[in-house]
Amino acid sequence: MKVSVHNIFLNEGNKAADKIAASAVKNKSRLKQVLEGADSDNKRVKNASAKCLREISRINPKVLYPHFNFFVKLIEGDENILKWNAIDVLGNLTDVDTGKKFNTNILKKYFGLLRDKSMVTAANTFRILGKVALNKPKFRKKITAELMNVEELPFSVECKNILAGTAIESFEMFIDEVDGKEEIIKFAKKHILNRRSGTRKKGKEVFKEFRNSGEVKYLSY
């Protein structure tokens, strides 16, 4: 008997996302149903499908790679739940991007999302850009510059403080792969005195790590 992913999501919502993801990576019919669910008129099905696709991209990005452009369309759309999950999916697909589909044009779209009217969109994008930088060495310099550009974003001071902490988390994903770490470490040091406790903590952790390793001896502290 064929499983109806639509009905499962309709009955169980997001709770079923991980369960369906585990089976969809092995079953093309279920994967197709999940992809179709992201276009459903039913919000419950649509949101569960989006979450499921994000989980699939985490556990087996190869099965979603042929659908790369589908997720590009989602990040360009107006529906936030679809957009937020698609941001993660495309970032995860850089793990298997043999066709170099995540190119300069896609990167520009991500930089545009940092200035989205939704702070959640910006935060998701800040976070996943760390993975993109890790997997795409040629983009690291540009990504580093954008992540440091928190003060120029169209958000409140408190939101910028939160985003600064998210930027530091992203830097941690690829800082070991960067030749010149000075600017990143300076950024972390700057936020040791941030008003937001979570951001202060992240700044201290990064600065302390590299101070103890001797890589910040050129900085005053």
C-alpha positions in Angstrom: 0.0 0.0 0.0 1.4 3.4 -1.0 2.0 5.8 1.8 0.4 9.2 1.5 2.9 11.7 2.8 0.2 14.4 2.4 -2.1 12.7 4.8 0.6 12.0 7.3 1.6 15.7 7.3 -2.0 16.7 7.4 -2.6 14.6 10.6 0.7 14.9 12.3 2.2 18.2 11.0 5.8 19.0 11.7 6.1 16.1 14.2 6.2 13.7 11.2 9.0 15.6 9.3 12.0 13.7 10.7 10.2 10.3 10.3 9.3 11.0 6.7 12.8 12.4 5.9 14.4 9.1 7.1 12.3 7.1 4.6 12.2 9.6 1.8 16.0 9.5 1.3 15.5 5.9 0.3 12.2 6.1 -1.5 11.8 8.2 -4.6 8.1 8.2 -4.5 8.0 9.6 -1.0 10.6 12.2 -1.8 8.5 13.3 -4.8 5.5 13.6 -2.5 7.5 15.8 0.0 8.7 18.1 -2.8 5.1 18.4 -4.0 4.0 19.1 -0.5 6.1 22.3 -0.5 3.6 23.5 -3.1 0.5 22.4 -1.2 -2.4 24.8 -0.6 -2.6 23.4 2.9 -0.3 25.4 5.2 0.1 22.4 7.6 1.3 20.2 4.8 3.4 22.9 3.2 5.3 23.7 6.5 5.9 20.1 7.4 7.2 19.4 3.9 9.6 22.3 4.1 10.9 21.1 7.5 11.2 17.6 6.1 13.2 18.8 3.1 15.6 20.6 5.4 16.2 17.4 7.3 16.7 15.4 4.1 19.3 17.9 3.0 21.1 17.4 6.3 21.2 13.6 6.3 21.6 13.0 2.5 22.0 16.2 0.4 22.7 14.2 -2.8 19.1 13.2 -3.2 18.0 16.8 -3.3 20.8 18.2 -5.4 19.0 17.6 -8.7 16.3 19.9 -7.3 18.7 22.8 -6.6 16.8 25.3 -8.6 13.5 24.5 -6.9 15.0 25.7 -3.6 16.4 28.8 -5.3 12.9 29.8 -6.2 11.8 29.2 -2.6 14.4 31.7 -1.2 13.1 34.2 -3.7 9.5 33.8 -2.7 7.4 35.6 -0.1 6.5 32.7 2.2 8.8 32.8 5.2 8.6 29.2 6.3 9.6 28.0 2.9 12.3 30.6 2.6 13.9 29.9 5.9 14.0 26.1 5.3 15.3 26.6 1.7 18.1 28.8 2.9 19.3 25.9 5.0 18.8 23.4 2.2 20.9 25.3 -0.3 23.6 25.7 2.2 23.6 22.0 2.9 23.7 21.2 -0.8 27.1 22.9 -1.0 28.4 19.7 0.6 27.8 18.0 -2.7 27.9 20.8 -5.2 30.0 19.1 -7.8 28.2 21.1 -10.5 29.1 24.4 -8.9 25.5 25.5 -8.9 26.0 27.7 -5.8 27.6 30.5 -7.8 28.2 34.2 -7.5 24.5 34.9 -8.4 23.2 32.7 -5.6 25.7 34.2 -3.2 24.3 37.7 -4.1 20.8 36.4 -3.3 22.0 35.3 0.1 23.6 38.7 0.8 20.3 40.3 -0.2 18.5 38.1 2.4 20.7 39.6 5.1 18.7 42.8 4.5 15.3 41.1 4.4 12.6 42.8 6.3 12.4 39.7 8.6 15.2 39.5 11.1 14.7 35.7 11.3 15.5 35.5 7.6 18.7 37.5 8.2 19.7 35.3 11.2 19.1 32.1 9.2 21.2 33.4 6.4 24.0 34.6 8.7 24.1 31.1 10.3 24.2 29.1 7.0 26.8 31.3 5.3 29.4 29.8 7.6 28.8 26.4 6.0 28.9 28.0 2.5 32.2 29.6 3.4 33.6 26.3 4.6 32.6 24.5 1.4 33.3 27.3 -1.0 36.8 28.7 -0.4 36.6 31.2 -3.2 33.7 33.0 -1.5 35.3 33.2 2.0 36.6 36.7 1.7 33.3 38.1 0.5 31.3 36.2 3.1 33.6 37.3 5.9 33.2 40.9 4.8 29.4 40.6 4.7 29.2 38.9 8.1 31.2 41.7 9.7 28.8 44.3 8.2 26.3 43.9 10.9 26.2 47.6 11.8 25.0 48.5 8.4 21.9 46.3 8.4 18.4 47.8 8.7 17.6 46.4 12.1 17.4 47.6 15.7 20.4 47.8 17.9 19.2 44.7 19.8 18.7 42.7 16.6 22.2 43.7 15.4 23.6 42.5 18.7 21.9 39.1 18.2 23.1 38.9 14.6 26.7 39.7 15.7 26.6 36.6 17.9 25.3 34.6 14.9 28.1 35.9 12.8 30.6 34.7 15.3 29.1 31.3 15.2 29.4 31.2 11.5 33.0 32.4 11.6 33.8 29.4 13.9 32.7 27.1 11.1 35.5 28.1 8.8 38.1 30.2 10.7 40.5 27.3 10.8 40.6 27.3 7.0 41.4 31.0 6.7 45.0 32.2 6.3 44.5 35.6 7.8 42.4 35.3 10.9 43.1 38.8 12.3 39.9 40.5 11.2 37.7 37.7 12.5 39.5 37.7 15.8 39.2 41.4 16.1 35.5 41.2 15.4 35.1 38.6 18.2 37.1 40.8 20.6 35.0 43.8 19.8 31.9 41.9 20.9 33.3 40.8 24.2 31.6 43.9 25.6 28.4 43.4 23.6 25.2 44.3 25.5 23.8 40.8 24.8 25.1 38.1 27.1 25.0 35.4 24.5 27.0 37.5 22.0 29.5 38.4 24.7 30.0 34.8 25.5 30.6 33.8 21.9 33.0 36.6 21.4 35.0 35.6 24.6 35.1 32.0 23.5 36.6 32.7 20.1 39.0 35.3 21.3 40.2 33.1 24.2 40.7 30.1 22.0 43.0 32.0 19.6 44.7 33.9 22.4 45.6 30.6 24.1 46.9 29.2 20.8 49.2 32.3 20.4 47.4 33.4 17.2 46.3 36.8 18.7 49.6 37.9 20.2 49.6 40.8 17.7 46.4 42.1 19.2 46.3 44.3 22.3 44.2 43.0 25.1 
